[in-house]
Amino acid sequence: MSEVVTKAVAALQEKMGGESFDGSAKFVIEDEGSVIIEGDTVREGDDATDVTLTADRDTFEAILSGDLNPTAAFMGGKLAVDGDMSAAMRLAGVLA
């Protein structure tokens, strides 16, 4: 697992603050790996999920830090969403 993915797992766990996500989502960080959120679990992995969000490292870090709104990243072509769009919207609510 890359250092970026390891840090992403820890940052997402902290950001969720013990809340649970209804569904499963995968963040693919280009050239680094992927992180899965399922229920109240955050882990490295590449399993099939309800929704997959793909971005480069800088975009992912900006979204996590709150410097970039995920909707703005999507609309600007910096974040690709594949799968259940309603799951992506629920995830944004959990991570806000």
Backbone as numpy.savetxt, mean C-alpha at the origin, in Angstrom:
# Nx Ny Nz CAx CAy CAz Cx Cy Cz
14.30 -10.12 1.49 13.43 -8.94 1.49 14.34 -7.71 1.49
13.99 -6.74 0.66 14.80 -5.53 0.58 14.59 -4.66 1.82
15.54 -3.79 2.07 15.44 -2.87 3.20 14.23 -1.95 3.05
13.93 -1.56 1.81 12.78 -0.70 1.54 11.49 -1.42 1.93
11.36 -2.69 1.58 10.16 -3.46 1.91 10.07 -3.66 3.42
11.18 -3.96 4.06 11.19 -4.13 5.52 10.70 -2.86 6.21
11.21 -1.71 5.77 10.78 -0.44 6.35 9.31 -0.16 6.03
8.87 -0.55 4.83 7.47 -0.33 4.43 6.53 -1.14 5.30
6.88 -2.37 5.60 6.05 -3.21 6.48 5.89 -2.52 7.84
7.00 -2.08 8.42 6.94 -1.43 9.74 6.14 -0.13 9.68
6.35 0.66 8.63 5.64 1.94 8.51 4.13 1.72 8.33
3.76 0.73 7.55 2.32 0.46 7.35 1.68 -0.07 8.62
2.38 -0.92 9.36 1.84 -1.40 10.64 1.58 -0.24 11.58
2.54 0.67 11.66 2.38 1.83 12.53 1.23 2.72 12.04
1.16 2.93 10.74 0.13 3.79 10.16 -1.27 3.23 10.42
-1.40 1.91 10.38 -2.70 1.28 10.61 -3.12 1.39 12.08
-2.17 1.51 12.97 -2.47 1.72 14.38 -3.40 0.68 14.98
-3.24 -0.57 14.59 -4.07 -1.64 15.14 -5.42 -1.80 14.47
-5.76 -0.90 13.53 -7.03 -1.04 12.81 -6.95 -2.20 11.84
-8.08 -2.73 11.49 -8.16 -3.86 10.57 -8.68 -3.38 9.22
-8.17 -3.97 8.15 -8.60 -3.66 6.80 -9.51 -4.78 6.32
-10.70 -4.42 5.87 -11.67 -5.40 5.38 -11.32 -5.78 3.95
-10.49 -6.78 3.80 -10.06 -7.24 2.48 -8.56 -7.45 2.47
-8.01 -7.48 1.25 -6.56 -7.64 1.11 -6.06 -6.71 0.02
-4.88 -6.18 0.23 -4.28 -5.25 -0.72 -2.78 -5.51 -0.78
-2.24 -5.30 -1.97 -0.80 -5.46 -2.16 -0.24 -4.15 -2.71
0.82 -3.66 -2.07 1.59 -2.54 -2.58 2.82 -3.10 -3.27
2.93 -2.90 -4.57 4.13 -3.29 -5.29 5.01 -2.06 -5.42
6.19 -2.13 -4.82 7.16 -1.04 -4.89 8.16 -1.46 -5.97
8.09 -0.76 -7.10 8.89 -1.14 -8.27 10.35 -1.34 -7.92
10.92 -2.44 -8.40 12.33 -2.79 -8.21 12.71 -3.09 -6.76
11.71 -3.22 -5.87 12.00 -3.48 -4.45 11.29 -4.74 -3.94
10.02 -4.89 -4.25 9.23 -6.01 -3.75 7.82 -5.57 -3.46
7.11 -6.37 -2.67 5.72 -6.03 -2.39 5.35 -6.31 -0.94
4.35 -5.56 -0.50 3.85 -5.63 0.87 2.36 -5.92 0.81
1.90 -6.84 1.64 0.48 -7.21 1.66 -0.14 -6.78 2.98
-1.32 -6.19 2.87 -2.15 -5.87 4.03 -3.39 -6.74 3.93
-3.65 -7.49 5.00 -4.82 -8.35 5.06 -5.32 -8.38 6.49
-6.53 -7.88 6.70 -7.05 -7.78 8.06 -6.20 -6.80 8.85
-5.62 -7.27 9.96 -4.74 -6.40 10.75 -3.27 -6.79 10.60
-2.99 -7.57 9.55 -1.65 -8.07 9.30 -0.99 -7.33 8.13
0.26 -6.97 8.31 1.07 -6.39 7.24 2.31 -7.25 7.12
2.62 -7.69 5.89 3.77 -8.58 5.69 4.31 -8.45 4.27
5.51 -8.90 4.09 6.09 -8.99 2.76 5.43 -10.17 2.06
5.19 -10.05 0.77 4.62 -11.17 0.03 4.17 -10.76 -1.35
3.84 -11.78 -2.14 3.40 -11.52 -3.51 2.16 -12.35 -3.83
1.35 -12.64 -2.82 0.13 -13.41 -3.01 -0.91 -12.60 -3.77
-1.90 -13.29 -4.31 -3.03 -12.62 -4.96 -3.84 -11.88 -3.89
-4.30 -10.67 -4.22 -5.08 -9.85 -3.28 -6.26 -9.24 -4.02
-7.16 -8.61 -3.26 -8.33 -7.95 -3.85 -7.93 -6.80 -4.76
-6.90 -6.07 -4.36 -6.44 -4.91 -5.14 -4.92 -4.84 -5.05
-4.31 -4.42 -6.15 -2.86 -4.23 -6.20 -2.57 -2.79 -6.59
-1.74 -2.15 -5.78 -1.33 -0.76 -6.04 0.15 -0.78 -6.36
0.53 -0.18 -7.48 1.91 -0.21 -7.93 2.43 1.22 -8.07
3.61 1.45 -7.51 4.24 2.77 -7.59 5.75 2.61 -7.44
6.48 3.65 -7.82 7.92 3.62 -7.56 8.17 3.95 -6.09
9.40 3.79 -5.69 9.76 3.97 -4.28 9.44 5.38 -3.78
9.79 6.40 -4.55 9.55 7.78 -4.12 8.06 8.07 -3.93
7.25 7.59 -4.86 5.80 7.81 -4.76 5.23 7.10 -3.55
5.63 5.85 -3.34 5.15 5.08 -2.20 5.52 5.77 -0.89
6.78 6.22 -0.78 7.21 6.88 0.45 6.47 8.21 0.66
6.19 8.94 -0.42 5.45 10.20 -0.30 4.01 9.95 0.15
3.40 8.88 -0.32 2.04 8.53 0.10 2.05 8.17 1.59
3.00 7.34 2.00 3.08 6.91 3.40 3.32 8.08 4.34
4.14 9.02 3.93 4.47 10.15 4.80 3.37 11.20 4.84
2.39 11.08 3.93 1.31 12.05 3.88 1.60 13.23 2.97
2.76 13.21 2.32 3.13 14.30 1.41 2.41 14.22 0.07
1.88 13.03 -0.26 1.18 12.84 -1.53 -0.13 12.10 -1.28
-1.21 12.69 -1.72 -2.52 12.06 -1.60 -2.60 10.90 -2.60
-3.04 9.70 -2.15 -3.11 8.56 -3.07 -4.00 8.81 -4.29
-5.10 9.54 -4.10 -5.98 9.84 -5.24 -5.26 10.73 -6.24
-4.53 11.72 -5.75 -3.76 12.59 -6.64 -2.67 11.80 -7.37
-2.04 10.86 -6.66 -1.02 10.02 -7.29 -1.63 9.16 -8.39
-2.80 8.62 -8.15 -3.49 7.81 -9.14 -3.88 8.66 -10.35
-4.48 9.81 -10.09 -4.93 10.68 -11.17 -3.74 11.22 -11.98
-2.60 11.39 -11.33 -1.41 11.89 -12.00 -0.58 10.81 -12.67
-1.06 9.56 -12.61 -0.35 8.47 -13.26 0.85 7.93 -12.49
0.99 8.33 -11.24 2.12 7.86 -10.43 1.79 6.59 -9.65
0.50 6.27 -9.54 0.04 5.10 -8.80 -0.93 4.33 -9.68
-0.61 3.07 -9.95 -1.49 2.21 -10.74 -2.31 1.35 -9.79
-3.59 1.19 -10.09 -4.49 0.37 -9.28 -5.07 -0.71 -10.16
-4.95 -1.96 -9.72 -5.47 -3.09 -10.47 -6.33 -3.92 -9.52
-7.58 -4.11 -9.89 -8.46 -4.93 -9.07 -9.62 -4.12 -8.52
-10.04 -4.45 -7.33 -11.22 -3.89 -6.69 -10.99 -2.45 -6.24
-11.54 -1.50 -7.00 -11.35 -0.08 -6.68 -11.96 0.27 -5.33
-13.06 -0.39 -4.96 -13.67 -0.09 -3.65 -12.73 -0.52 -2.51
-11.97 -1.59 -2.71 -10.99 -2.01 -1.71 -9.89 -0.96 -1.59
-9.49 -0.38 -2.71 -8.48 0.68 -2.68 -9.00 1.89 -1.90
-10.26 2.22 -2.08 -10.85 3.36 -1.37 -10.94 3.06 0.14
-11.31 1.82 0.51 -11.35 1.45 1.93 -9.97 1.50 2.54
-8.97 1.08 1.78 -7.60 1.11 2.28 -7.17 2.55 2.56
-7.51 3.46 1.68 -7.17 4.87 1.89 -7.77 5.38 3.19
-8.96 4.91 3.53 -9.61 5.31 4.79 -8.88 4.78 6.01
-8.37 3.56 5.92 -7.65 2.96 7.05 -6.30 3.66 7.25
-5.67 4.04 6.17 -4.33 4.61 6.25 -4.32 6.12 6.45
-5.48 6.75 6.43 -5.54 8.21 6.55 -5.12 8.67 7.93
